[in-house]
Amino acid sequence: MNPFPDPAPEPSDDRTPALEAVGLGLRGRDGWTLRDAGFTVPRGSVAALVGPNGAGKTTLLAVAAGLRSADAGTLRVLGHDPGSPAALPRVGTLLQDRPLEKGFTVAETLRVGRELNPNWNEAAARALVEDCDVPLRARVGRLSAGQRTCVAVALVLGKQPDLLLLDEPMADLDPLRRHALTGALMTRAAEHGTTIVMSSHALSDLHLVCDYVLMTARGRVLVADDVEFVEAAHSLITYTCPDSADPPTLPDAGTVIETRRSGRVLTALVRFPLSTEGAVSVASPSLEEVLLAYLRNPRIPPLIAAAQPAGAPDPHERPAR
């Protein structure tokens, strides 16, 4: 009898979220970094995990990878428990320590990946190493930090996972290697439907790479939704202030995320404005502007997409504002 039974079959419904949190709580050194969190990351998305230092991003990725347990609530990975036999072979993980054997050559490192992973894709792993200009004969211990990152990502790509968990994968890379790695990840997502969740501090570039954003701060999930919807849900509304110390009352403003005043000009970032009566101008904010406003005001009501049960309408098909 096989002492290691085969993993449970993957659910046939591709609407099963890549990640699904219910009442999730994570503790850090100084208390809760995330508490009573609920969110989903849709299958097939390229999701940015963003937030300030100490917001629990690395811890969340470690829980999803099955490397540690949640302190409260649950987190499901591809419909299964993190680290379970049904989830583990389908998840590729790269955390900040980039664990590689320094005495191995790059070629030997890839060979280990091939021997440990039955679905190994040698072509994909070698292509990334070559595109990042990393010599196969070089010892890992002699590589730069950026080169080691490329080799580490090549290992998780070669595994051909359904879900990639990447912690600051671009932090050590120069522009050329960043371009090569981004191309490899986007190709994997487009051709194989792989879900990618990667933490990042580069807010200005997220809209170029990611189609979903998950933001945490002060123990809360502030945003968990499609990038296009997050951008479309907000408006920058400019008003002219009267010559008084008190700012004007915003007419039917919806949820005001942030206001800024300069002289007689008041600018408000508003979610779902019901009216723009009295406004001097209305503009569409960038994703970076929206996320920075949420970070500056972490106690505002969050923007979190509701989980969609099987057979429900596509969550991307939202009514126009």
C-alpha positions in Angstrom: 0.0 0.0 0.0 1.2 3.5 -0.9 1.9 5.2 2.5 1.6 8.6 0.7 -1.8 8.7 -0.9 -2.3 10.9 -4.0 -3.5 14.4 -3.3 -7.2 15.1 -3.5 -8.2 16.1 -7.0 -8.3 19.7 -7.8 -11.9 21.2 -7.9 -13.1 21.4 -11.4 -14.6 24.8 -10.9 -12.0 27.4 -11.9 -13.8 30.0 -9.8 -12.3 28.5 -6.6 -10.2 31.4 -5.3 -6.4 31.1 -5.3 -6.5 32.5 -1.8 -9.5 32.9 0.5 -9.2 34.3 4.0 -12.0 34.2 6.6 -11.4 35.9 10.0 -7.7 35.6 9.3 -5.4 36.9 12.1 -1.6 37.1 12.1 0.7 38.1 14.9 4.0 39.9 14.7 6.6 40.8 17.3 4.6 43.9 18.4 1.1 42.5 18.3 -1.4 41.8 15.5 -0.3 42.6 12.0 -3.6 41.4 10.6 -6.8 40.8 12.4 -10.2 39.4 11.4 -9.3 39.7 7.7 -11.5 38.4 5.0 -10.6 38.6 1.3 -10.2 36.5 -1.9 -7.6 36.5 -4.6 -9.2 35.2 -7.8 -7.7 32.3 -9.7 -5.6 33.4 -12.7 -4.9 36.9 -11.4 -1.6 38.7 -11.0 -2.0 40.2 -7.6 0.1 42.9 -5.9 0.4 42.5 -2.1 1.2 46.0 -0.8 1.4 47.8 2.5 3.9 49.5 4.8 6.8 47.6 6.5 5.5 45.5 9.3 2.0 45.1 7.8 2.3 41.3 7.7 2.9 40.8 4.0 5.8 38.3 4.4 3.9 36.5 7.1 0.8 36.2 4.9 2.9 34.7 2.1 4.5 32.3 4.6 1.1 31.1 5.8 -0.1 30.6 2.3 3.0 28.6 1.5 2.3 26.3 4.6 5.5 27.5 6.3 3.7 28.7 9.4 0.2 28.6 10.8 -2.3 31.5 11.0 -2.9 32.8 14.5 -6.6 33.1 14.0 -9.2 32.3 11.4 -8.5 30.4 8.1 -6.7 30.8 4.8 -7.5 28.4 2.0 -5.1 28.0 -0.9 -6.6 26.7 -4.2 -9.4 25.4 -2.1 -7.2 23.5 0.3 -5.3 23.9 3.6 -1.9 25.6 3.1 0.9 23.1 3.0 -1.4 20.1 2.6 -0.6 17.3 0.1 -3.3 18.7 -2.2 -1.9 22.3 -2.2 1.9 21.9 -1.7 2.9 20.5 -5.1 0.9 23.3 -6.8 2.5 26.2 -5.0 5.8 27.8 -5.7 7.2 30.1 -3.0 10.1 32.6 -2.9 10.6 34.5 0.3 13.2 37.2 1.1 15.9 34.8 2.3 16.4 33.3 -1.2 17.5 29.9 0.1 20.1 28.5 -2.3 23.1 26.3 -1.7 26.1 28.6 -2.2 28.5 25.8 -3.1 26.4 24.6 -6.1 26.8 26.0 -9.6 23.7 27.4 -11.3 23.5 24.3 -13.5 23.6 22.1 -10.4 20.9 24.1 -8.7 18.6 23.7 -11.7 19.4 19.9 -11.7 18.2 19.7 -8.1 15.0 21.4 -9.1 14.6 18.9 -11.9 15.1 15.9 -9.6 12.7 17.2 -6.9 9.8 18.3 -9.1 8.1 15.7 -11.3 6.5 18.4 -13.5 9.8 20.3 -14.0 10.1 22.6 -17.0 13.8 22.8 -17.8 13.2 25.1 -20.8 11.4 27.7 -18.7 14.0 27.7 -15.9 17.0 27.9 -18.2 15.3 30.6 -20.3 15.0 32.9 -17.3 18.6 32.2 -16.2 19.8 33.1 -19.7 17.6 36.2 -20.1 19.0 37.4 -16.8 22.6 36.8 -18.0 23.5 34.4 -15.2 26.3 32.0 -16.1 25.3 28.3 -15.7 28.9 27.4 -14.5 29.0 30.2 -11.8 28.9 29.2 -8.1 25.7 30.6 -6.4 27.8 32.0 -3.6 29.7 34.3 -6.2 26.5 35.7 -7.7 25.2 39.2 -7.1 22.0 39.5 -5.1 20.0 40.2 -8.3 21.5 37.1 -10.0 20.6 34.9 -7.0 17.1 36.2 -7.2 16.9 35.2 -10.9 18.1 31.7 -10.1 15.6 31.4 -7.2 12.7 32.5 -9.4 13.8 30.1 -12.1 13.5 27.3 -9.6 9.9 28.2 -8.7 9.0 28.8 -12.3 10.5 25.4 -13.3 8.2 23.7 -10.8 5.2 24.9 -13.0 3.0 25.8 -10.0 -0.6 26.9 -10.2 0.1 29.6 -7.6 3.3 31.6 -7.3 4.0 33.4 -4.0 6.8 35.9 -4.4 8.2 38.3 -1.7 9.7 41.4 -3.2 11.0 39.6 -6.3 12.1 42.8 -8.0 13.9 44.5 -5.1 17.4 43.4 -6.0 17.1 43.6 -9.8 18.6 46.1 -12.2 16.3 47.4 -15.0 17.3 44.7 -17.6 16.9 41.8 -15.2 13.6 43.4 -13.9 12.4 43.5 -17.5 13.4 39.8 -18.1 11.8 38.6 -14.9 8.6 40.6 -15.5 8.3 39.1 -19.0 8.8 35.5 -17.7 6.1 36.0 -15.0 3.6 37.6 -17.4 4.2 34.8 -20.0 3.6 32.2 -17.3 0.3 33.9 -16.2 -0.9 34.4 -19.8 -0.1 31.0 -21.2 -0.8 28.8 -18.2 -3.3 30.7 -16.1 -0.9 30.7 -13.2 -2.0 32.9 -10.3 0.9 35.2 -9.1 0.8 37.0 -5.7 3.8 39.2 -5.1 4.6 41.8 -2.5 6.0 45.1 -3.7 6.6 48.7 -2.6 6.8 50.0 -6.1 3.3 51.5 -6.3 3.9 53.5 -9.4 4.5 50.4 -11.5 1.7 48.1 -10.2 -0.8 49.0 -12.9 1.7 47.9 -15.6 2.0 44.4 -14.2 -0.9 43.5 -11.8 -4.6 43.2 -12.3 -5.5 42.8 -8.7 -4.4 44.6 -5.5 -4.4 43.4 -1.9 -3.4 46.2 0.5 -2.9 45.8 4.3 -2.1 48.4 7.0 -2.6 48.8 10.7 -3.9 45.3 11.1 -6.6 45.7 8.4 -7.2 44.8 4.8 -7.8 48.2 3.1 -8.2 47.2 -0.5 -8.8 43.8 -2.1 -10.2 44.2 -5.6 -9.4 44.5 -9.4 -7.0 47.2 -10.3 -9.3 48.6 -13.0 -12.2 48.7 -10.6 -10.1 50.4 -7.9 -9.1 53.1 -10.3 -12.6 53.6 -11.7 -14.3 53.7 -8.3 -12.4 56.9 -7.3 -12.5 60.5 -8.5 -10.3 63.5 -7.7 -12.8 66.4 -7.3 -11.6 70.0 -7.1 -13.6 72.7 -5.4 -13.1 76.4 -4.9 -13.1 77.4 -1.2 -14.7 80.6 0.1 -12.5 83.1 1.9 -13.0 81.5 5.3 -11.2 79.2 7.6 -13.8 76.4 7.2 -13.6 74.2 4.1 -16.8 73.9 2.0 -19.3 71.1 2.6 -18.8 68.5 -0.1 -22.1 67.9 -1.9 -23.2 64.2 -2.0 -19.6 63.2 -1.9 -19.8 59.4 -1.2 -16.9 58.1 0.8 -14.2 60.8 1.2 -10.9 59.1 1.4 -8.7 62.2 1.7 -8.9 66.0 1.3 -6.2 68.5 0.6 -6.4 72.3 0.6 -4.1 74.8 -1.0 -5.2 78.3 -0.6 -8.7 78.5 -2.0 -8.5 75.2 -3.7 -9.8 72.0 -2.1 -9.1 68.6 -3.7 -11.0 65.5 -2.5 -10.3 61.9 -3.4 -13.8 60.3 -3.3 -15.0 56.8 -3.7 -18.3 56.4 -5.6 -19.1 60.2 -5.7 -22.9 60.5 -5.8 -22.7 64.1 -7.2 -20.0 66.5 -8.4 -22.3 69.6 -8.1 -20.2 72.7 -7.5 -16.9 71.1 -8.5 -14.4 73.0 -10.6 -13.0 69.8 -12.1 -13.2 66.1 -11.8 -10.3 63.8 -12.8 -9.4 60.1 -12.6 -6.7 59.4 -10.1 -3.8 56.9 -10.7 -3.7 53.7 -8.8 -0.7 55.1 -6.9 -2.6 58.1 -5.8 -5.5 56.0 -4.6 -3.3 53.5 -2.6 -1.2 56.3 -1.0 -4.4 58.0 0.1 -5.6 54.7 1.8 -2.2 54.3 3.5 -2.4 57.9 4.9 -5.9 57.2 6.2 -5.9 53.5 7.2 -9.1 53.8 9.3 -11.4 54.6 6.4 -14.0 51.9 5.3 -12.2 49.3 3.2 -12.8 48.4 -0.5 -13.0 44.7 -0.6 -14.6 42.6 -3.4 -17.2 40.2 -2.2 -16.5 36.5 -2.7 -18.5 35.0 -5.7 -20.0 31.6 -5.3 -19.9 29.1 -8.2 -22.4 30.0 -10.9 -22.6 33.7 -9.8 -22.0 36.5 -12.3 -18.4 37.3 -13.1 -17.1 39.7 -10.4 -15.3 41.7 -13.1 -18.6 42.6 -14.7 -19.5 45.5 -12.5 -22.1 48.2 -13.3 -20.7 51.4 -14.6 -20.6 54.4 -12.4 
